[in-house]
Every structure is written in structure tokens, then in C-alpha cells.
Amino acid sequence: AAINRALDLGINWIDTAAVYGLGHSEEVVARALKGRAERPYIFTKCSM
């Protein structure tokens, strides 16, 4: 619900990282974006 509300308010940047749940956060973002016309920037951090 929070991601959808943020998009409704005009947020266009979602920042996540694999360390936030070992990929779970990316799955949550994908489910929230499914069926929406908006395509915000999605950034996933990783370590090197």
C-alpha cells in the first residue's frame, strides 16, 4: 500500500538493495508495480 500511495503522490524513485531481505524487496516492488502505468526509476544497490 505504501508504494502505491507514494506513486499516487508523484514519487518516481524507488531505492532498494539485495541486502534488504535477500531480494525480497525487489519482489515486493515488482508486485506493487504490476498493472500500473507509472514506471518509476528503480535502483538496486549491491556490494562489490
C-alpha positions in Angstrom: 0.0 0.0 0.0 2.8 2.4 0.8 4.5 2.0 -2.6 1.1 2.6 -4.4 0.4 5.7 -2.3 3.9 7.1 -3.0 3.4 6.6 -6.7 -0.1 8.3 -6.4 1.6 11.3 -4.8 4.2 11.5 -7.6 7.2 9.7 -6.2 9.3 8.4 -9.2 12.3 6.9 -7.5 12.4 3.6 -5.6 15.7 2.6 -3.9 16.3 -0.9 -2.7 19.1 -3.4 -2.2 19.6 -7.1 -2.2 20.6 -6.9 1.5 17.0 -5.8 2.3 15.6 -9.3 2.5 17.9 -11.1 0.1 15.9 -10.0 -3.0 12.5 -9.9 -1.2 12.3 -6.1 -1.5 12.6 -6.3 -5.3 9.8 -8.8 -5.4 7.6 -6.5 -3.3 8.3 -3.6 -5.6 7.5 -5.7 -8.7 4.2 -6.8 -7.2 3.3 -3.2 -6.4 4.1 -2.0 -9.9 2.2 -4.8 -11.7 -0.7 -3.3 -13.7 0.3 0.3 -13.0 1.0 2.7 -15.9 3.7 4.5 -13.9 7.3 3.3 -14.3 9.4 4.9 -11.6 13.2 4.7 -11.6 14.2 1.6 -9.6 17.7 1.4 -8.1 19.1 -1.7 -6.6 22.4 -1.4 -4.7 24.9 -4.2 -4.5 28.3 -4.7 -2.9 31.5 -5.3 -4.8 
